[in-house]
Amino acid sequence: MTKRHGYALLAAIVAVVVVISAAIYVGVAADDGEEKPLVGGGTPHNSAAPASVGTWVGAWSASPSGAEPGTEADGMAGRSVRNVVHVGVGGSAARITLSNLYGQQPLSITHASVAVAAAANNPAAAAGSMRRLTFRGSPSVIVPAGQQVVSDAVRLLVPHDTDVLVTTYSPTPSGPVTIHPQARQISYTAEGDLTEDVTGTAYTGQTPYWRYVTALDVLSNESDGTVVVIGDSLTDGSTSSVGQNRRWTDVLADRLREPRDNTDGPRYSVVNQGISGNRVLGSGLGRPAENPSGLIRFNRDVLGRTNVRAVVVALGVNDILRTPQQTDANKITAGLRELRRLAHARGLRVVGATLMPFQGHRGYRPHLEDTRQAVNAQIRAGKVYDAYVDFDKALRDPYNPRRLRSDYDSGDHLHPSDKGYKRMAEVFNLNDLKGSAPAEL
């Protein structure tokens, strides 16, 4: 080989290496962790954050549980809806899920955006963070009644433990608005299409609901997968401080992001799929049912989340308390074991929670306490879950185990205080989330 030919071959090899390196630099990872090109990042608003690699995980999620009262005719026609959501882990790219589950006609979204909030509990966007969302390359999307859509990914540097703004605009009446009603977070609305407005000044309407948006995923180097917590109001965070992110799952997310306490626990994100009033066995009225049971919604709200590695179940107390009251502990635990079976079919490990006391609550009756104790006995005996966290033991009054300890009680004798929620997360053994269950075919 001549020197001239040798130099040409060397130049060709260098060129190939440069092309491959560039492809790796701009690639992003799919749900399975493999690198793939970033989809839908080609708008004029998508150049602020460098491309990266990582793993797609759930950074935030909320279960759709009903239709917003008063929106039956017009929906949110002519208004921009700016949802404020809090992410536990950060990433270098983001995508969202929009739901029209409780809609009765197609939902037309002509403009949508995502941005990092300038400050906590604020509709203003951080400088340089506003991104226009696309759906299969288009800035608009039609969400059929009863269905959901996932946006393309956009490059966006999302810090962990921060608020993110997800904004949609629908120009036409769309009927009932799909919501998560107990957000414990204030979101905003503005008249007209102000989807990419960064100031937030016009967002004068306030709501305690999350509308349309049900998930936000990030491409993360901080997390190796997602823990999904399915539960009721105790997981939804009822009575926790609004806008302060003091649900027990928020504290658990902090612990998992930076394992402490001499543990080498897994690095997982946490998504909260709690619905206030939710039960294992019973659902609300309507088609689809409002407040669907844990059994009905498990596939959608748990197995349908991104890169799920483990499941936590904190359900059962409403089966006992709510009408019609279920006083047969065996029926409740049979339902809980079915949730475990569904998770095991995907090879997922399940950690369950004991049921906390509620003496002093208006619904308390001695025979209902007997049912609670019987359910907990089966959980502690290892007959329900792969592992369990004993919330009952951690929060009960040591002098009267039928009620919450006073400083852990919000005052209604059922829901914890902020201190009580923090205690729930503190007693969770992170190592119980490790490993997997043998898949059941």
C-alpha positions in Angstrom: 0.0 0.0 0.0 1.4 3.5 -0.9 1.6 6.3 1.6 -1.0 8.1 -0.4 -3.5 5.2 -0.1 -2.6 4.8 3.5 -3.4 8.5 4.3 -6.7 8.2 2.4 -7.7 5.0 4.4 -6.8 6.7 7.7 -8.9 9.8 6.7 -11.8 7.5 5.9 -11.6 5.7 9.3 -11.4 9.0 11.1 -14.5 10.2 9.3 -16.5 7.1 10.2 -15.5 7.5 13.9 -16.6 11.1 13.8 -20.0 10.2 12.3 -20.5 7.4 14.9 -19.5 9.7 17.8 -21.9 12.4 16.6 -24.7 9.9 16.3 -24.1 8.7 19.8 -24.0 12.3 21.1 -27.4 13.2 19.7 -29.0 9.9 20.5 -31.5 9.3 23.3 -32.5 6.1 24.9 -35.8 4.3 24.5 -37.7 2.7 27.4 -35.5 -0.3 27.3 -32.3 1.8 27.7 -31.1 1.3 24.1 -29.9 4.4 22.3 -32.2 5.8 19.5 -32.5 9.2 17.8 -34.5 11.9 19.6 -38.0 12.1 18.1 -39.8 15.3 17.4 -37.0 17.6 18.5 -37.0 19.7 15.3 -38.9 22.8 16.3 -37.2 26.2 16.7 -37.5 25.8 20.5 -35.5 22.6 21.1 -31.8 23.7 21.2 -31.2 24.8 24.8 -30.0 21.6 26.4 -27.3 19.3 25.1 -28.3 15.9 23.9 -27.5 13.0 26.2 -28.0 9.3 26.8 -29.7 7.7 29.7 -32.8 5.8 30.6 -36.4 6.8 30.1 -38.2 6.8 33.5 -41.4 8.2 35.0 -40.6 11.5 36.6 -44.2 12.3 37.5 -47.6 10.8 36.9 -51.2 11.1 38.2 -54.1 8.7 37.6 -57.1 10.1 35.7 -60.1 9.5 37.9 -63.0 11.4 36.6 -64.5 14.3 34.6 -64.4 17.9 35.8 -67.8 19.2 36.9 -69.0 22.1 34.8 -67.0 21.1 31.7 -69.6 18.9 30.1 -70.4 21.2 27.2 -67.3 23.3 26.3 -64.4 21.6 28.1 -61.6 24.2 28.2 -62.3 25.7 24.8 -60.4 28.9 24.1 -58.2 28.6 27.2 -54.6 27.7 27.8 -54.2 25.1 30.6 -50.9 25.3 32.4 -50.4 22.3 34.7 -47.8 22.5 37.4 -46.2 19.1 38.2 -43.3 18.3 40.4 -40.6 15.9 39.2 -38.4 13.8 41.6 -35.6 13.0 39.1 -34.0 15.1 36.4 -33.1 14.4 32.8 -32.0 15.8 29.5 -35.2 15.2 27.5 -38.9 15.0 28.3 -42.2 13.7 26.9 -45.7 13.9 28.2 -48.9 11.8 28.1 -52.3 13.5 27.6 -55.6 11.7 28.4 -59.1 12.1 27.2 -60.3 9.1 29.1 -63.4 10.7 30.4 -64.1 12.7 27.3 -67.2 12.0 25.2 -65.9 13.4 22.0 -62.4 13.9 20.4 -60.2 16.4 22.1 -58.4 18.8 19.7 -55.0 20.1 21.1 -53.6 22.6 18.6 -50.6 23.7 20.7 -48.8 22.2 23.6 -45.5 23.0 25.5 -43.3 22.0 28.3 -41.0 24.2 30.4 -39.2 24.2 33.7 -40.9 26.6 36.1 -39.1 29.7 37.1 -39.9 29.1 40.7 -42.0 26.7 42.8 -45.8 27.1 42.5 -45.4 29.7 39.7 -46.8 29.8 36.2 -43.7 31.6 34.8 -41.1 29.6 32.8 -37.4 29.6 33.5 -35.4 31.5 31.0 -34.6 29.4 27.9 -36.6 26.4 29.0 -39.8 26.7 26.9 -40.2 23.9 24.4 -43.0 23.4 21.9 -44.3 19.8 21.9 -45.1 17.8 18.8 -47.0 14.6 18.2 -45.5 12.4 15.5 -43.9 15.6 14.2 -47.1 17.7 14.2 -47.8 20.6 16.7 -51.4 19.5 16.9 -53.1 16.3 17.9 -56.6 14.8 18.2 -57.1 12.6 21.2 -60.1 10.3 20.7 -62.6 9.9 23.5 -61.5 7.4 26.0 -57.9 7.3 24.8 -54.5 9.0 25.4 -51.5 10.1 23.4 -47.8 10.5 24.1 -45.8 13.4 22.7 -42.6 13.3 20.9 -39.5 13.8 23.1 -37.9 17.2 23.3 -34.5 18.2 24.5 -34.9 19.9 27.9 -32.6 20.0 30.9 -34.9 19.2 33.8 -33.4 19.5 37.2 -34.5 17.0 39.9 -36.8 18.1 42.6 -38.3 20.9 40.6 -41.6 22.1 39.1 -42.4 21.6 35.4 -45.1 23.4 33.4 -47.1 21.4 30.9 -49.4 23.6 28.9 -52.1 22.8 26.3 -54.5 24.8 24.2 -57.8 23.5 22.7 -59.7 26.0 20.5 -62.9 24.1 20.3 -65.4 22.6 22.7 -64.4 19.1 23.7 -66.8 18.0 26.4 -65.9 16.7 29.8 -62.3 17.4 30.9 -60.3 14.4 32.2 -58.8 15.3 35.6 -57.0 14.2 38.7 -58.9 16.1 41.3 -56.7 16.0 44.5 -53.5 17.4 43.1 -52.4 19.2 46.3 -50.9 21.6 43.7 -52.3 24.8 42.2 -52.3 24.9 38.4 -53.3 27.8 36.1 -55.4 28.9 33.1 -55.3 31.9 30.7 -57.6 33.1 28.0 -56.5 32.5 24.5 -53.5 30.6 23.1 -50.7 31.6 25.4 -49.1 28.1 25.4 -45.6 29.4 24.9 -45.9 32.5 27.1 -43.0 32.5 29.5 -44.1 35.3 31.8 -47.1 33.6 33.3 -48.7 37.0 33.9 -51.9 36.2 32.0 -52.4 32.9 33.9 -54.8 34.3 36.4 -57.2 31.3 36.6 -56.3 28.8 39.3 -57.4 25.2 39.8 -56.7 22.4 42.3 -56.9 19.9 39.5 -54.5 18.4 37.0 -56.2 18.5 33.6 -55.4 16.3 30.6 -51.8 15.5 31.5 -51.3 12.2 33.2 -47.5 11.5 32.9 -44.2 13.2 32.3 -41.2 11.0 31.5 -37.5 12.1 31.4 -34.4 10.7 29.9 -32.4 10.3 33.1 -28.9 9.5 34.3 -30.1 9.7 37.9 -32.4 6.7 37.8 -32.3 3.2 36.5 -36.1 2.6 36.5 -39.5 3.5 37.9 -41.3 2.5 41.1 -45.0 2.8 40.8 -47.1 3.3 43.9 -50.8 2.5 43.6 -52.9 3.7 46.5 -55.8 5.8 47.9 -55.9 9.2 49.5 -53.1 8.2 51.9 -50.9 7.9 48.8 -52.6 10.8 46.9 -51.4 13.0 49.8 -54.8 14.3 51.0 -54.2 16.7 53.9 -50.6 17.3 53.0 -49.5 20.9 52.6 -50.6 22.3 49.2 -47.7 23.0 46.9 -45.1 21.7 49.3 -44.7 18.1 47.9 -44.9 16.4 51.2 -46.7 13.3 50.2 -44.9 10.2 51.5 -44.0 9.3 47.9 -42.2 12.6 47.5 -40.0 11.8 50.5 -39.5 8.3 49.2 -38.4 9.7 45.8 -35.7 11.8 47.6 -34.5 8.8 49.5 -34.2 6.7 46.3 -32.5 9.4 44.3 -29.7 9.6 46.9 -29.7 6.5 49.0 -28.7 7.1 52.6 -28.9 5.4 56.0 -26.1 3.0 55.1 -28.1 1.4 52.4 -27.2 0.7 48.8 -30.8 0.9 47.7 -31.7 1.0 44.0 -31.7 4.3 42.1 -35.3 4.5 41.0 -37.8 7.3 40.3 -41.2 7.2 42.0 -44.6 7.9 40.4 -47.7 8.4 42.5 -50.8 6.6 41.2 -52.9 7.3 44.3 -56.6 8.2 43.9 -58.5 9.5 46.9 -61.2 7.1 47.9 -59.8 4.3 45.8 -60.5 0.7 46.7 -59.1 -2.7 45.7 -62.5 -4.2 44.7 -65.1 -1.5 44.1 -65.4 1.3 41.5 -67.4 4.4 41.1 -70.2 5.0 38.6 -70.1 5.7 34.9 -68.5 4.3 31.8 -65.6 4.4 32.1 -66.0 4.2 35.8 -64.9 7.2 37.9 -62.4 6.3 40.6 -61.9 2.8 39.1 -60.8 0.0 41.4 -57.2 -1.0 41.8 -58.0 -4.2 39.9 -59.5 -2.4 37.0 -56.8 0.3 36.6 -53.7 -1.8 37.4 -52.8 -2.5 33.8 -53.1 1.1 32.8 -51.8 3.0 35.9 -49.1 0.6 36.9 -48.0 -1.7 34.1 -48.5 1.0 31.6 -46.0 3.3 33.1 -42.5 3.8 31.8 -39.7 1.3 32.6 -41.3 -0.1 35.7 -39.0 -2.0 38.0 -41.1 -2.5 41.2 -44.6 -1.9 42.5 -45.8 -0.7 45.8 -49.5 -1.3 46.8 -51.1 0.7 49.5 -54.8 -0.1 49.2 -57.6 -1.7 51.3 -58.7 0.8 53.9 -61.5 2.2 51.7 -62.8 -1.2 51.0 -63.5 -1.4 54.8 -64.6 2.2 55.3 -66.6 3.1 52.2 -70.2 2.0 51.5 -70.8 -0.8 50.7 -68.3 -1.8 53.5 -66.4 -5.0 52.9 -66.0 -6.8 56.2 -64.6 -10.0 54.8 -60.8 -9.7 55.1 -60.3 -12.7 52.9 -62.0 -11.0 49.9 -59.8 -7.9 50.3 -56.6 -9.9 50.5 -57.7 -12.0 47.6 -57.9 -8.8 45.6 -54.5 -7.7 46.8 -53.0 -11.0 45.8 -54.5 -10.6 42.3 -52.6 -7.3 42.0 -49.5 -9.2 43.0 -50.2 -11.9 40.4 -50.6 -9.2 37.6 -47.3 -7.7 38.6 -45.5 -11.1 38.8 -46.7 -11.8 35.2 -44.4 -9.0 34.2 -41.6 -10.2 36.6 -42.2 -7.2 39.0 -41.6 -7.4 42.7 -44.4 -6.1 44.9 -44.1 -4.4 48.2 -47.4 -3.9 50.1 -48.4 -1.7 53.0 -50.3 -2.6 56.2 -53.5 -0.6 56.8 -53.2 2.2 59.2 -55.6 2.8 62.1 -58.6 5.1 62.0 -60.3 5.1 65.4 -61.8 8.6 65.9 -62.7 8.9 62.2 -66.5 9.4 61.6 -66.6 6.0 59.8 -65.0 4.0 62.6 -66.8 1.0 64.0 -65.3 -1.8 66.2 -66.2 -4.5 63.7 -64.4 -2.6 60.9 -61.3 -2.5 63.1 -61.5 -6.3 63.3 -61.4 -6.5 59.5 -58.4 -4.1 59.4 -56.5 -6.2 61.9 -57.3 -9.4 60.0 -56.0 -7.9 56.7 -52.8 -6.8 58.4 -52.3 -10.2 60.0 -52.3 -11.8 56.5 -49.9 -9.2 55.2 -47.5 -9.7 58.1 -47.7 -13.4 57.7 -46.3 -13.1 54.1 -49.5 -14.3 52.5 -50.1 -11.2 50.3 -47.0 -9.5 49.1 -43.3 -10.2 48.4 -42.4 -7.8 51.2 -44.3 -5.3 53.3 -43.8 -1.9 54.9 -45.6 -1.7 58.3 -47.2 1.8 58.1 -49.6 0.6 60.9 -46.8 0.0 63.4 -44.9 3.1 62.4 -47.8 5.6 62.8 -50.1 4.1 65.4 -50.5 5.4 69.0 -48.4 3.1 71.2 -50.9 3.5 74.0 -53.9 2.9 71.7 -53.0 1.0 68.6 -56.4 1.5 67.1 -55.7 5.2 66.3 -53.0 7.3 64.8 -50.3 8.9 67.1 -51.4 12.5 67.7 -48.4 14.2 66.0 -48.8 11.9 63.0 -52.6 12.7 62.7 -53.8 15.5 60.4 -56.8 15.9 62.7 -59.4 13.7 60.9 -58.0 10.5 62.5 -57.5 8.9 59.1 -55.0 10.9 57.1 -51.5 11.7 58.3 -50.0 15.1 59.0 -46.9 16.2 57.0 -44.9 14.7 59.8 -46.8 11.4 59.5 -46.3 11.2 55.7 -42.6 11.8 56.2 -42.5 9.0 58.8 -44.1 6.6 56.3 -41.3 7.2 53.8 -38.6 6.9 56.5 -39.7 3.4 57.6 -39.7 2.1 54.0 -36.8 -0.4 53.4 -35.3 0.6 50.1 -33.7 -2.8 49.7 -37.2 -4.4 49.5 -37.5 -2.8 46.0 -34.5 -4.7 44.7 -34.7 -7.8 42.5 -37.6 -9.1 40.5 -40.3 -11.8 40.8 -40.3 -14.8 38.5 -42.5 -14.1 35.5 -45.8 -16.1 35.6 -47.0 -17.0 32.1 
